[in-house]
Amino acid sequence: MSLTRNTLAAALCAVALTLSIAACGRDEPDIENGKAQFVEKCGSCHTLARAGTAGTQGPNLDKAFQTALADGIDRDTVDGIVHKQILHPRVDSQMPAGLVKGEDASDVAAYVGYAAARKGKDEGALASAGLAQAKTGDQIFTAAGCAGCHTFKPAGSTGNIGPNLDELKTAAAKMEPGKNADQYIRESIEDPSAFIVKGFPNAMPSFKGRLTDAQIKALIDYLLQKGG
C-alpha cells in the first residue's frame, strides 16, 4: 500500500469507478479477516494505529488519509483507494501487486477504510483479530508480519528487507557481545534499533507492548528450535 500525495489525488479521482469492488462476491466485507490479513501481510511496512502496526517502509496509513477524511471524503472512498492500491501499486513501489487477493483484498481495504485515522481502539471480536489471537510461535511469526521482511524456511517465508532468520541460531550467539541467542532475539523483538545488523535498514518496529511476554517467549523458542 504505497501512497504519496500525487497517488492519493489520482486515486481520489478514479475511485468512483472502483468502489463497488470492496464487497465483490459478498454482501459485506469481513473486517475481522481484513484486520488479520492486514497485520500479517501489510503491518510490517505500514503504520495503522488500530491494527497495532508500526511499519515504516511504506506510508503511515493514518496520516495518509487524515487530512482527506477531515476535509470530508467518506470511508467508502478510502476503502476504494486502498483496494486500488493493493491491486495496482505504482510502478516504483516496493509493494508487489496482489499482496492479498480476491475477498481478502476487499476485506483488507474495508478494514483500512474503517480504521484509518479513527481515534480509539478496536472493540469486541475485532479487537482480538490477528495478532492477539496468535499463541504458538509459528502463528505469532505469521500474524506479526515477520514473513514480509525475513526469510525463514520453516515458515515458508522469503522476505529480504531484514536478515535471513535461517541463520539466526548460529549467528545470534556471535552477533552482539555479552548477549546469548535468547537475549539477542528478545532485544531484537522489543528494541530492534538497539543493534542493527550491518547491511540492513533500521526498519523493524518494536513489538514491546504489542506482544505479551508469553508470545515473545513462544516466538523466541520457535526461531531457535526451528532455525539453523
C-alpha positions in Angstrom: 0.0 0.0 0.0 2.2 2.8 -1.2 0.5 6.2 -1.1 2.0 9.5 -2.0 0.1 12.8 -2.2 0.0 12.5 -6.0 -1.0 8.9 -5.9 -3.7 9.7 -3.4 -5.0 12.6 -5.5 -5.1 10.4 -8.6 -6.8 7.6 -6.7 -9.5 10.0 -5.4 -10.3 11.0 -9.0 -10.6 7.4 -10.1 -12.2 5.9 -7.0 -15.8 6.3 -8.2 -15.1 3.6 -10.7 -13.7 1.1 -8.2 -15.8 1.5 -5.0 -18.1 -1.4 -5.8 -15.3 -4.0 -5.7 -14.8 -3.6 -2.0 -17.5 -6.1 -1.3 -17.3 -8.1 -4.5 -18.9 -11.5 -4.3 -20.5 -10.9 -0.9 -23.0 -8.6 0.7 -20.5 -7.2 3.2 -16.7 -7.4 3.6 -15.3 -9.2 6.7 -13.3 -6.6 8.5 -12.1 -9.1 11.2 -10.4 -11.1 8.4 -9.3 -7.8 6.9 -7.5 -6.8 10.1 -5.9 -10.2 10.5 -4.7 -10.1 6.9 -3.5 -6.5 7.2 -1.4 -7.3 10.3 0.0 -10.4 8.7 0.7 -9.1 5.2 0.9 -5.3 5.5 1.8 -4.4 9.1 5.5 -4.9 8.8 5.6 -2.0 6.3 2.7 0.3 7.3 1.6 2.1 10.5 -2.1 1.8 11.3 -2.8 2.6 15.0 -6.0 0.5 15.3 -4.2 -2.6 13.9 -1.3 -2.1 16.3 1.2 -2.0 13.4 4.1 0.4 13.2 5.9 -0.4 10.0 8.0 2.4 8.4 8.8 1.0 4.9 5.5 2.2 3.5 3.3 5.2 4.2 1.7 5.7 7.6 -2.0 5.0 6.7 -3.4 7.1 9.5 -1.5 10.2 8.3 -2.1 9.4 4.6 -5.9 9.7 5.0 -6.2 12.0 8.0 -6.5 15.3 6.1 -8.7 13.9 3.3 -11.1 12.5 5.9 -11.2 15.8 7.8 -12.0 17.5 4.5 -15.0 15.3 4.0 -14.2 12.2 2.0 -16.1 9.2 3.3 -14.7 5.9 4.4 -16.1 4.0 1.4 -13.8 6.2 -0.7 -10.8 5.3 1.4 -11.8 1.7 1.0 -11.8 2.1 -2.7 -8.5 3.9 -2.9 -6.8 1.2 -0.8 -8.3 -1.6 -2.8 -7.0 0.0 -6.0 -3.5 0.4 -4.4 -3.5 -3.3 -3.4 -4.3 -4.5 -6.9 -2.2 -1.9 -8.8 0.7 -0.4 -6.8 2.6 2.3 -8.5 5.5 1.1 -10.7 8.3 2.1 -8.4 6.6 0.7 -5.2 8.3 -2.0 -3.1 4.9 -3.5 -2.6 4.1 -6.3 -5.0 0.8 -6.3 -6.9 -1.8 -8.7 -5.4 -0.1 -9.0 -2.0 -3.5 -10.0 -0.8 -6.1 -11.2 -3.4 -9.8 -11.7 -4.0 -12.0 -11.4 -1.0 -9.0 -11.0 1.3 -8.0 -7.8 -0.6 -11.6 -6.5 -0.3 -11.5 -7.3 3.4 -8.2 -5.5 4.0 -9.3 -2.4 2.1 -12.6 -2.4 4.1 -10.7 -2.6 7.4 -8.2 0.2 6.4 -11.2 2.2 5.3 -12.8 1.7 8.7 -9.7 2.1 10.8 -7.5 4.8 9.1 -7.2 7.9 11.3 -10.0 6.7 13.6 -9.5 7.5 17.2 -9.8 4.9 20.0 -9.2 1.2 19.9 -11.0 -1.7 18.2 -13.5 -3.5 20.4 -15.2 -6.9 20.7 -14.2 -9.6 18.2 -12.4 -7.0 16.1 -10.0 -6.2 19.0 -8.8 -9.8 19.1 -8.4 -10.3 15.3 -5.0 -11.1 14.1 -2.0 -10.8 16.4 -4.0 -11.0 19.7 -5.2 -14.5 18.7 -1.8 -15.9 17.9 -0.5 -18.2 20.6 2.2 -20.5 19.1 5.5 -19.4 17.7 4.5 -20.1 14.1 1.2 -18.3 14.5 2.9 -15.3 16.0 5.6 -15.2 13.3 2.8 -15.1 10.7 0.4 -12.7 12.5 3.2 -10.2 13.4 4.1 -9.9 9.7 7.6 -11.3 10.1 7.3 -13.2 6.9 7.1 -9.9 4.9 10.6 -8.9 5.9 12.5 -12.1 6.7 13.4 -15.4 5.1 12.7 -18.3 7.3 12.3 -21.8 5.7 10.2 -23.4 8.5 7.6 -20.6 7.9 7.9 -20.7 4.1 8.9 -17.0 4.0 11.3 -15.3 1.6 11.4 -11.7 2.7 14.7 -9.8 2.2 14.2 -6.5 4.0 15.6 -7.9 7.2 18.2 -10.6 8.0 17.8 -14.2 6.9 16.5 -16.0 10.1 17.5 -19.4 8.9 21.0 -18.4 10.1 19.8 -16.9 13.3 20.5 -19.7 15.7 24.2 -19.7 15.0 24.6 -16.1 14.2 22.7 -14.7 17.2 25.2 -16.1 19.7 28.0 -14.2 17.9 26.2 -11.1 16.9 26.2 -8.9 20.0 28.9 -9.2 22.6 27.6 -10.0 26.1 24.3 -11.4 25.0 23.3 -15.0 24.4 21.0 -16.0 21.5 17.9 -15.8 23.6 18.7 -12.3 24.9 19.7 -11.1 21.5 16.5 -12.2 19.9 14.4 -10.7 22.7 16.2 -7.4 22.3 15.6 -7.5 18.6 11.9 -8.0 19.1 11.4 -5.4 21.9 14.0 -2.8 20.9 15.2 -3.5 17.3 17.0 -0.2 17.0 19.4 -1.2 19.8 21.5 -3.3 17.5 21.3 -3.0 13.7 22.8 -5.8 11.6 25.2 -4.4 9.1 23.7 -4.1 5.6 20.1 -3.9 6.7 17.9 -0.8 7.3 16.6 0.2 10.7 13.0 -0.7 9.6 11.7 -3.2 12.1 9.0 -1.8 14.5 9.2 -2.6 18.2 6.8 -5.3 19.4 7.2 -4.4 23.1 3.7 -3.9 24.4 2.2 -5.4 21.2 3.2 -8.9 22.1 2.7 -10.4 25.6 5.8 -11.8 27.3 4.3 -15.3 26.7 4.1 -14.5 22.9 7.6 -13.2 22.8 8.9 -16.3 24.6 6.9 -18.5 22.2 8.4 -16.7 19.2 12.0 -16.9 20.5 11.6 -20.7 21.1 10.2 -21.1 17.6 13.0 -19.3 16.0 15.7 -21.1 18.0 14.2 -24.6 17.7 13.2 -24.5 14.0 16.1 -22.3 12.7 19.6 -23.3 11.7 
